[in-house]
Amino acid sequence: MKSERFENYIERIVREELNRFLEQDRSICRCNKCFQDIMTLTLNNLPPMYVASDVGHIMTMFNLTRDQVRAQVMVELIKAIEQVKNNPRH
């Protein structure tokens, strides 16, 4: 059996958006623990979108351009950032 590569496109979007937040808001801690906590809190509150084929990648990217998906990511990301800011583990 051939080893397949799976990718969660929601994780990619969350990472991109978190990096944008970190560039814009200096009050967000940039340590590895806080970054990981924000990522995991956000991802645990969003449905995964795993793909394993080129067609799946194309369809998922098309779906992720929709405003509703991006808005859902932003809402969960903001919640996670505030939670980690208020209760950092470092």
C-alpha positions as CSV (number, residue, x, y, z in Angstrom):
1,M,0.0,0.0,0.0
2,K,1.3,3.4,-1.0
3,S,1.8,6.0,1.7
4,E,-0.6,8.9,1.1
5,R,-0.2,12.5,2.1
6,F,-3.1,14.1,3.9
7,E,-3.5,17.8,4.6
8,N,-6.0,19.7,6.8
9,Y,-6.6,22.9,4.8
10,I,-8.3,24.5,7.8
11,E,-5.0,24.3,9.7
12,R,-3.2,26.1,6.8
13,I,-5.8,28.9,6.9
14,V,-5.6,29.2,10.7
15,R,-1.8,29.4,10.6
16,E,-1.9,32.1,7.9
17,E,-4.4,34.2,9.7
18,L,-2.6,33.8,13.1
19,N,0.6,35.0,11.5
20,R,-1.3,38.0,10.2
21,F,-2.6,38.7,13.7
22,L,0.9,38.4,15.1
23,E,2.3,40.9,12.5
24,Q,-0.5,43.4,13.4
25,D,-0.9,43.0,17.1
26,R,2.2,43.3,19.3
27,S,0.2,42.4,22.4
28,I,0.0,38.7,21.4
29,C,2.8,36.6,22.8
30,R,5.0,35.1,20.2
31,C,6.4,32.3,22.3
32,N,6.1,28.7,21.0
33,K,3.7,27.7,23.8
34,C,1.3,30.5,23.2
35,F,1.4,29.9,19.4
36,Q,0.7,26.2,19.9
37,D,-2.1,26.9,22.4
38,I,-3.8,29.4,20.0
39,M,-3.5,27.0,17.1
40,T,-4.9,24.0,19.0
41,L,-7.7,25.9,20.7
42,T,-8.8,27.3,17.3
43,L,-8.5,24.0,15.4
44,N,-10.4,22.1,18.1
45,N,-13.4,24.4,17.5
46,L,-13.4,24.1,13.7
47,P,-14.4,21.2,11.5
48,P,-11.3,19.7,9.7
49,M,-11.1,19.7,5.9
50,Y,-8.6,16.9,5.0
51,V,-7.7,16.3,1.4
52,A,-5.6,13.6,-0.2
53,S,-5.7,14.3,-4.0
54,D,-5.1,17.1,-6.4
55,V,-8.8,17.3,-7.1
56,G,-9.5,17.5,-3.4
57,H,-6.9,20.3,-3.0
58,I,-8.6,22.3,-5.8
59,M,-12.1,21.8,-4.5
60,T,-11.1,22.6,-0.9
61,M,-9.2,25.8,-2.0
62,F,-12.4,26.8,-3.9
63,N,-14.5,26.2,-0.8
64,L,-12.1,28.0,1.5
65,T,-12.4,31.2,-0.5
66,R,-15.9,31.6,0.7
67,D,-16.4,34.3,3.2
68,Q,-18.4,32.1,5.6
69,V,-15.5,29.6,6.1
70,R,-13.0,32.5,6.6
71,A,-15.3,34.2,9.0
72,Q,-15.7,31.1,11.1
73,V,-11.9,30.7,11.2
74,M,-11.5,34.4,12.3
75,V,-14.2,34.1,15.1
76,E,-12.5,31.0,16.6
77,L,-9.0,32.5,16.2
78,I,-10.0,35.7,18.0
79,K,-11.6,33.6,20.8
80,A,-8.4,31.5,21.2
81,I,-6.1,34.5,21.1
82,E,-8.1,36.2,23.9
83,Q,-8.2,33.0,26.0
84,V,-4.4,32.5,25.7
85,K,-3.8,36.2,26.4
86,N,-5.8,36.0,29.6
87,N,-4.3,32.7,30.7
88,P,-0.8,32.2,29.2
89,R,0.9,28.9,30.2
90,H,4.5,30.3,30.2
